[in-house]
Amino acid sequence: MTTYIPNIIFFILFTSTIYLFSSNVRKIYRNINLGISVDRSDKKRQRWIQMLRIAFGQSKMIDKPIVGILHLVVYVGFLVINIELLEILFDGFFGTHRVFAPYLGSFYDFLIGFFEIFALLVIISVIFFWTRRNVLKIKRFLSNEMKGWPKSDANLILYIEIILMSLFLTMNGSDFWLQINSSDPDYISAGSFPISQFLLPLFDSFSINTVVIIERTAWWLHITGIFFFLNYLYYSKHLHILLAFPNTYFANLESKGKLSNLESVTKEVKMMLDPSIDPFANASTDQVIPKFGASDIFDLSKIQLLNSYTCTECGRCTSECPANQTGKKLSPRKIMMDTRDRLEEVGRNIDENNGDFKSDGKQLIENYVSSEEIWACTSCNACVEACPIGIDPLSIIMDMRRYMVMEKSAAPSELNNMMTNIENNGAPWPFNQMDKLNWKNEL
């Protein structure tokens, strides 16, 4: 029975990890579904190409070559090294050791060597990213919204990646030492170790039993760290590792300069233009009058809520925003972070009230996003162009503006004057309709 204890512990650890992860996935799915449905089932081929190019191919990261290439190294390294996770899972469940080695032969040696090179490259890249954030102090990482947890989260992820890669190399190095110095049949000659071979002198002063303990400890900490990382994603901006794929697939394929129309307003205008339509034909006493624009997350689309969960907090949108550059309060990154924070708050409210939302007297606009922020936007789409994974902060800003104008009549005085002039004079200027063609007399 004692020989099966590690396998039982591994099984409990694995099942607990999967249970927590699936529970968090269900929460995300439920929260996103609080939004309004949007049909993005068109142009499937174009959507697949976009997803593969942007999410998988990292095409929009390469516009900043050094950072883009290093990010690509970390991303590919993360994918490649976790291929070995398959072997670790098999070994953990069945008590084997390097179970794939006898079946893959020399290709197994190539794989392990390839993994090690990427592990080193990931460590170097992560150190570079940590230096940019904490030593060089790039401006876009120092904004107010990046203080506190967002800064700690970004650094914590970097530390976790360094620890996981270091444990991977320690596990391999001690394993290689035992292959050379131990007669234990578990440590058969398998793998190529171009990086961890340089760790061998560190183990020479230890006994074989001590090195076995080091190897087993590194193995257990490595797999436990991966399990921890998987469930930490829910609380981290690194959720984009998973959500970037659906986010880019369901991104808007229309021209970025094209703004959506409110269906409710379109119907009203059509009825005004066609006197034969009876506005009360399909009306009922219990019919819910649609809200114009968005004041809270319930008024946003599912795609917009998916955007908020996918945001990487990289700040490219904010650094490109002309309003932000001129010192105005607007930060597109903060808009996305505020939307996600409000969505999470609503989710906790639902959990605490057995699946029902109990009004908390809050909403996204004013409690999270101020009117000063949304009116600072020039609607230039720079933030949308800059985002490396297709997030659209502008759509949320425009929906909140619509709410302020059409529900609250709370537009800035300059805009109210313009709209009044258009309504009364048919032009933005305060001229009488009879005088608006006087300019032609000067020609």
C-alpha positions as CSV (number, residue, x, y, z in Angstrom):
1,M,0.0,0.0,0.0
2,T,2.9,2.4,0.9
3,T,4.2,2.3,-2.7
4,Y,0.9,3.7,-3.9
5,I,0.8,6.6,-1.5
6,P,2.6,9.1,-4.0
7,N,0.2,8.0,-6.7
8,I,-2.8,8.6,-4.4
9,I,-1.5,12.0,-3.4
10,F,-0.9,12.9,-7.0
11,F,-4.5,11.8,-8.0
12,I,-6.0,13.9,-5.2
13,L,-3.9,16.9,-6.2
14,F,-4.8,16.5,-9.9
15,T,-8.6,16.1,-9.3
16,S,-8.6,19.0,-6.8
17,T,-6.9,21.2,-9.4
18,I,-9.3,20.2,-12.2
19,Y,-12.3,20.7,-9.9
20,L,-11.2,24.2,-8.9
21,F,-10.3,25.1,-12.5
22,S,-13.6,23.9,-13.9
23,S,-15.4,25.8,-11.1
24,N,-13.6,29.0,-12.1
25,V,-14.3,28.4,-15.8
26,R,-18.0,28.1,-15.0
27,K,-18.0,31.4,-13.1
28,I,-16.3,33.2,-16.0
29,Y,-18.8,31.6,-18.5
30,R,-21.8,32.6,-16.3
31,N,-20.5,36.2,-15.8
32,I,-19.9,36.7,-19.6
33,N,-23.4,35.4,-20.2
34,L,-24.8,38.3,-18.1
35,G,-24.3,40.4,-21.2
36,I,-26.4,40.9,-24.3
37,S,-26.1,38.3,-27.1
38,V,-24.4,39.4,-30.2
39,D,-24.3,37.4,-33.4
40,R,-20.7,36.8,-34.5
41,S,-21.3,33.6,-36.4
42,D,-20.6,35.2,-39.8
43,K,-17.3,34.9,-41.9
44,K,-16.1,31.8,-40.1
45,R,-13.1,31.3,-42.3
46,Q,-11.9,34.9,-41.8
47,R,-12.5,34.5,-38.0
48,W,-10.4,31.4,-37.9
49,I,-7.6,33.1,-39.8
50,Q,-7.7,36.1,-37.5
51,M,-7.5,33.9,-34.4
52,L,-4.6,31.9,-35.7
53,R,-2.8,35.0,-36.9
54,I,-3.3,37.2,-33.8
55,A,-3.8,34.8,-30.8
56,F,-1.6,31.9,-31.9
57,G,0.8,33.7,-34.2
58,Q,1.3,36.8,-32.0
59,S,1.3,39.0,-35.2
60,K,0.4,42.2,-33.4
61,M,3.2,41.8,-30.9
62,I,6.0,42.0,-33.4
63,D,5.4,45.7,-34.1
64,K,7.7,46.2,-31.1
65,P,10.4,43.8,-32.3
66,I,12.5,43.1,-29.1
67,V,9.5,42.9,-26.8
68,G,7.5,41.0,-29.4
69,I,10.2,38.4,-30.0
70,L,10.8,37.9,-26.2
71,H,7.1,37.6,-25.6
72,L,6.9,35.0,-28.4
73,V,9.7,33.1,-26.7
74,V,7.9,33.0,-23.4
75,Y,4.6,32.0,-25.1
76,V,6.2,29.3,-27.3
77,G,8.3,28.1,-24.3
78,F,5.2,27.9,-22.2
79,L,3.5,25.7,-24.8
80,V,6.5,23.6,-25.7
81,I,7.7,22.8,-22.2
82,N,4.2,21.8,-21.1
83,I,4.3,19.0,-23.7
84,E,6.4,17.2,-21.1
85,L,3.4,17.7,-18.7
86,L,1.9,14.7,-20.5
87,E,4.7,12.5,-19.4
88,I,4.7,14.0,-15.8
89,L,0.9,13.2,-15.5
90,F,1.4,9.7,-16.7
91,D,4.3,9.1,-14.3
92,G,2.3,10.7,-11.5
93,F,-0.7,8.5,-12.0
94,F,1.1,5.2,-12.6
95,G,4.4,5.6,-10.6
96,T,6.6,5.3,-13.6
97,H,9.7,7.5,-14.5
98,R,10.3,9.0,-17.9
99,V,7.8,6.5,-19.3
100,F,8.0,7.8,-22.9
101,A,11.8,7.5,-23.2
102,P,11.9,3.8,-24.3
103,Y,9.2,4.4,-27.0
104,L,10.6,7.6,-28.5
105,G,14.3,6.8,-28.5
106,S,16.6,9.5,-29.9
107,F,13.6,11.7,-30.5
108,Y,13.0,11.8,-26.8
109,D,16.6,13.1,-26.3
110,F,15.9,15.8,-28.9
111,L,12.7,16.8,-27.1
112,I,14.3,17.1,-23.7
113,G,17.2,19.1,-25.1
114,F,14.8,21.4,-27.0
115,F,12.7,21.9,-23.8
116,E,15.8,22.9,-21.8
117,I,16.9,25.5,-24.4
118,F,13.5,27.1,-24.3
119,A,13.5,27.0,-20.5
120,L,16.7,29.0,-20.4
121,L,15.3,31.4,-23.1
122,V,12.1,31.9,-21.0
123,I,14.2,32.7,-17.9
124,I,16.2,35.3,-19.8
125,S,13.1,36.8,-21.3
126,V,11.3,37.0,-18.0
127,I,14.2,38.7,-16.3
128,F,14.1,41.3,-19.2
129,F,10.4,41.9,-18.6
130,W,10.9,42.2,-14.8
131,T,13.7,44.7,-15.4
132,R,11.4,46.8,-17.7
133,R,8.7,46.9,-15.1
134,N,10.8,47.5,-12.0
135,V,14.1,49.0,-13.0
136,L,13.6,50.9,-16.2
137,K,10.0,51.8,-15.1
138,I,8.4,52.2,-18.4
139,K,5.8,54.9,-18.2
140,R,2.7,52.8,-19.2
141,F,3.4,50.5,-16.2
142,L,3.3,53.4,-13.7
143,S,-0.3,54.6,-14.2
144,N,-2.6,54.9,-11.3
145,E,-4.6,51.8,-12.3
146,M,-1.4,49.7,-12.2
147,K,-0.7,50.4,-8.5
148,G,-1.5,47.8,-5.9
149,W,-2.7,44.3,-7.0
150,P,-2.2,44.8,-10.8
151,K,1.5,45.6,-10.2
152,S,1.9,42.7,-7.7
153,D,0.1,40.3,-10.1
154,A,2.4,41.2,-13.0
155,N,5.5,40.6,-10.9
156,L,4.1,37.4,-9.3
157,I,3.5,35.8,-12.7
158,L,7.2,36.6,-13.7
159,Y,8.4,35.0,-10.4
160,I,6.3,31.9,-10.9
161,E,7.6,31.5,-14.5
162,I,11.2,31.8,-13.3
163,I,10.6,29.3,-10.5
164,L,8.8,26.8,-12.8
165,M,11.7,26.9,-15.3
166,S,14.3,26.6,-12.6
167,L,12.6,23.6,-11.1
168,F,12.4,22.0,-14.5
169,L,16.2,22.4,-15.0
170,T,16.9,21.3,-11.5
171,M,14.7,18.2,-12.0
172,N,16.6,17.4,-15.2
173,G,20.0,18.1,-13.8
174,S,19.6,15.9,-10.8
175,D,18.0,13.2,-12.9
176,F,21.0,13.3,-15.3
177,W,23.4,13.1,-12.3
178,L,21.6,10.0,-11.0
179,Q,21.7,8.4,-14.5
180,I,25.5,8.6,-14.4
181,N,26.1,7.8,-10.7
182,S,23.2,5.6,-9.5
183,S,22.3,2.0,-10.2
184,D,18.6,2.7,-9.6
185,P,16.7,1.1,-12.5
186,D,14.3,4.1,-12.5
187,Y,17.1,6.5,-13.7
188,I,17.8,4.9,-17.0
189,S,19.9,6.8,-19.6
190,A,17.3,9.0,-21.3
191,G,17.2,12.5,-22.5
192,S,19.7,15.2,-23.6
193,F,20.6,17.9,-21.2
194,P,22.4,20.8,-22.9
195,I,21.6,23.3,-20.1
196,S,21.1,21.3,-16.9
197,Q,24.3,19.4,-17.5
198,F,26.1,22.5,-16.1
199,L,24.4,21.9,-12.8
200,L,26.1,18.5,-12.3
201,P,29.0,19.9,-10.1
202,L,26.4,21.2,-7.6
203,F,25.3,17.6,-6.8
204,D,28.8,16.0,-6.5
205,S,29.0,16.9,-2.8
206,F,25.7,15.1,-2.0
207,S,25.0,11.4,-1.5
208,I,22.9,9.5,-4.0
209,N,19.9,9.4,-1.6
210,T,20.1,13.2,-1.2
211,V,20.2,13.8,-4.9
212,V,17.1,11.5,-5.3
213,I,15.4,13.7,-2.7
214,I,16.4,16.8,-4.7
215,E,15.1,15.3,-7.9
216,R,11.8,14.1,-6.4
217,T,11.3,17.5,-4.6
218,A,11.9,19.4,-7.8
219,W,9.5,17.1,-9.7
220,W,6.8,17.5,-7.2
221,L,7.2,21.3,-6.8
222,H,7.3,21.6,-10.6
223,I,4.0,19.8,-11.2
224,T,2.4,21.5,-8.1
225,G,3.5,24.9,-9.4
226,I,1.8,24.1,-12.8
227,F,-1.4,23.1,-11.0
228,F,-1.2,26.3,-8.9
229,F,-0.6,28.4,-12.0
230,L,-3.6,26.9,-13.7
231,N,-5.9,28.0,-11.0
232,Y,-4.2,31.3,-10.4
233,L,-5.1,32.4,-13.9
234,Y,-8.6,33.2,-12.8
235,Y,-7.4,35.9,-10.5
236,S,-4.7,37.2,-12.9
237,K,-4.5,39.3,-16.0
238,H,-2.8,36.2,-17.5
239,L,-6.3,34.8,-18.1
240,H,-5.6,36.0,-21.7
241,I,-3.4,32.9,-22.2
242,L,-6.7,31.1,-22.6
243,L,-9.2,33.8,-23.6
244,A,-7.2,35.4,-26.4
245,F,-8.4,32.7,-28.7
246,P,-12.1,33.1,-28.4
247,N,-11.6,36.9,-28.1
248,T,-9.8,37.2,-31.4
249,Y,-12.3,34.8,-33.0
250,F,-15.3,36.8,-32.0
251,A,-13.7,40.2,-32.6
252,N,-15.6,42.7,-34.7
253,L,-14.7,42.3,-38.4
254,E,-16.3,45.5,-39.6
255,S,-14.3,48.6,-40.4
256,K,-13.0,50.1,-37.2
257,G,-14.5,53.5,-38.1
258,K,-18.0,52.0,-38.3
259,L,-20.1,52.6,-35.2
260,S,-23.0,50.3,-34.4
261,N,-26.6,51.7,-34.4
262,L,-29.0,51.2,-31.6
263,E,-31.7,48.9,-32.8
264,S,-34.3,50.6,-30.7
265,V,-33.5,54.0,-32.1
266,T,-33.5,52.6,-35.7
267,K,-37.0,51.2,-35.2
268,E,-38.2,54.6,-33.9
269,V,-36.7,56.4,-36.9
270,K,-38.3,53.9,-39.3
271,M,-41.7,54.4,-37.7
272,M,-41.3,58.2,-38.0
273,L,-40.5,57.9,-41.7
274,D,-43.3,55.4,-42.4
275,P,-46.7,56.8,-41.2
276,S,-48.4,53.5,-42.1
277,I,-46.6,51.6,-39.3
278,D,-48.7,51.3,-36.1
279,P,-46.2,51.9,-33.2
280,F,-48.6,50.1,-30.8
281,A,-49.3,47.1,-33.0
282,N,-47.1,44.6,-31.1
283,A,-47.0,46.5,-27.8
284,S,-48.0,44.8,-24.5
285,T,-48.6,46.1,-21.0
286,D,-45.7,44.1,-19.6
287,Q,-43.2,44.9,-22.4
288,V,-39.8,46.1,-21.1
289,I,-38.7,49.4,-22.6
290,P,-35.2,48.9,-23.9
291,K,-32.5,51.1,-22.3
292,F,-30.5,53.3,-24.5
293,G,-26.8,52.7,-24.1
294,A,-25.1,51.1,-21.1
295,S,-24.9,52.1,-17.5
296,D,-23.8,48.7,-16.1
297,I,-22.4,45.4,-17.2
298,F,-25.9,44.0,-17.9
299,D,-26.3,46.5,-20.7
300,L,-23.0,45.5,-22.4
301,S,-22.7,42.6,-24.9
302,K,-21.1,39.3,-24.1
303,I,-18.3,40.1,-26.4
304,Q,-17.5,43.3,-24.5
305,L,-17.5,41.3,-21.2
306,L,-15.2,38.7,-22.8
307,N,-13.0,41.6,-23.8
308,S,-12.7,42.7,-20.2
309,Y,-11.7,39.3,-19.0
310,T,-9.1,39.0,-21.8
311,C,-7.4,42.3,-21.2
312,T,-3.6,41.8,-20.5
313,E,-3.2,45.2,-18.9
314,C,-0.2,45.8,-21.2
315,G,-1.2,49.5,-21.6
316,R,-0.6,49.7,-25.3
317,C,-4.1,51.2,-25.7
318,T,-3.5,53.9,-23.1
319,S,0.0,54.8,-24.4
320,E,-1.5,55.3,-27.9
321,C,-4.5,57.3,-26.7
322,P,-4.3,61.0,-27.7
323,A,-6.6,62.0,-24.9
324,N,-4.3,60.3,-22.3
325,Q,-1.2,61.8,-23.9
326,T,-2.5,65.3,-23.5
327,G,-3.1,64.7,-19.7
328,K,-6.8,63.9,-19.7
329,K,-8.2,61.4,-17.3
330,L,-9.1,58.8,-19.9
331,S,-7.2,55.5,-19.9
332,P,-8.7,52.8,-22.2
333,R,-6.9,50.1,-20.1
334,K,-8.6,51.4,-17.0
335,I,-12.0,51.2,-18.7
336,M,-11.4,47.5,-19.4
337,M,-10.1,46.8,-15.9
338,D,-13.1,48.7,-14.3
339,T,-15.5,46.7,-16.5
340,R,-13.9,43.4,-15.3
341,D,-13.8,44.6,-11.6
342,R,-17.5,45.4,-11.8
343,L,-18.3,42.1,-13.5
344,E,-16.5,40.3,-10.8
345,E,-18.3,42.2,-8.1
346,V,-21.7,41.3,-9.7
347,G,-20.5,37.7,-9.9
348,R,-19.7,37.6,-6.2
349,N,-23.1,39.2,-5.5
350,I,-24.8,36.4,-7.4
351,D,-22.8,33.8,-5.5
352,E,-23.8,35.3,-2.2
353,N,-27.5,35.4,-3.1
354,N,-27.8,31.8,-4.3
355,G,-27.7,32.6,-8.1
356,D,-29.7,35.8,-8.0
357,F,-28.4,39.3,-8.3
358,K,-29.4,41.6,-5.4
359,S,-29.3,45.3,-6.3
360,D,-26.3,46.9,-4.7
361,G,-27.0,50.4,-5.7
362,K,-23.9,50.5,-7.9
363,Q,-23.3,50.6,-11.6
364,L,-20.3,50.7,-14.0
365,I,-20.7,54.4,-14.9
366,E,-20.0,56.8,-12.1
367,N,-19.1,54.2,-9.5
368,Y,-16.3,52.8,-11.6
369,V,-15.9,55.0,-14.7
370,S,-16.5,58.8,-14.4
371,S,-18.3,60.9,-17.0
372,E,-15.1,62.9,-17.3
373,E,-13.3,59.8,-18.6
374,I,-15.8,58.8,-21.3
375,W,-16.2,62.4,-22.6
376,A,-12.4,62.8,-23.0
377,C,-12.4,60.1,-25.7
378,T,-12.0,61.4,-29.3
379,S,-13.3,58.1,-30.7
380,C,-10.2,57.8,-32.9
381,N,-9.9,54.0,-32.5
382,A,-6.1,54.2,-31.6
383,C,-6.8,52.0,-28.6
384,V,-8.5,49.3,-30.7
385,E,-5.7,49.4,-33.3
386,A,-3.0,49.1,-30.6
387,C,-4.5,46.1,-28.7
388,P,-2.5,43.0,-29.5
389,I,-5.5,40.7,-29.0
390,G,-8.4,42.6,-30.5
391,I,-10.0,44.2,-27.5
392,D,-12.4,47.1,-28.2
393,P,-12.5,49.7,-25.3
394,L,-14.1,52.3,-27.6
395,S,-17.3,50.3,-27.9
396,I,-17.8,50.3,-24.1
397,I,-17.1,54.1,-24.0
398,M,-19.6,54.8,-26.8
399,D,-22.3,52.7,-25.1
400,M,-21.8,54.6,-21.9
401,R,-21.9,57.9,-23.8
402,R,-25.2,56.9,-25.4
403,Y,-26.6,56.2,-21.9
404,M,-25.5,59.6,-20.7
405,V,-27.0,61.4,-23.6
406,M,-30.2,59.5,-24.3
407,E,-31.2,58.4,-20.7
408,K,-29.7,61.1,-18.5
409,S,-29.5,64.1,-20.9
410,A,-26.1,64.6,-19.3
411,A,-23.9,65.4,-22.3
412,P,-21.4,68.4,-22.0
413,S,-23.0,71.8,-22.7
414,E,-21.2,72.2,-26.0
415,L,-22.7,68.9,-27.3
416,N,-26.2,69.7,-26.0
417,N,-26.1,73.1,-27.8
418,M,-25.0,71.3,-31.0
419,M,-27.8,68.7,-30.8
420,T,-30.4,71.4,-30.0
421,N,-29.2,73.4,-33.1
422,I,-29.5,70.3,-35.3
423,E,-33.0,69.6,-34.0
424,N,-34.2,73.2,-34.4
425,N,-32.1,74.5,-37.4
426,G,-31.0,71.4,-39.2
427,A,-27.4,72.3,-38.7
428,P,-24.9,72.4,-35.8
429,W,-24.7,76.2,-35.9
430,P,-27.2,78.6,-34.2
431,F,-28.5,80.1,-37.5
432,N,-32.0,80.4,-38.6
433,Q,-33.0,77.8,-41.2
434,M,-33.9,80.7,-43.6
435,D,-30.3,82.0,-43.4
436,K,-28.3,78.8,-43.7
437,L,-27.9,79.1,-47.5
438,N,-26.8,82.7,-47.4
439,W,-23.2,81.6,-47.9
440,K,-23.9,80.9,-51.6
441,N,-24.6,84.6,-52.2
442,E,-21.0,85.3,-51.6
443,L,-19.9,83.1,-54.4
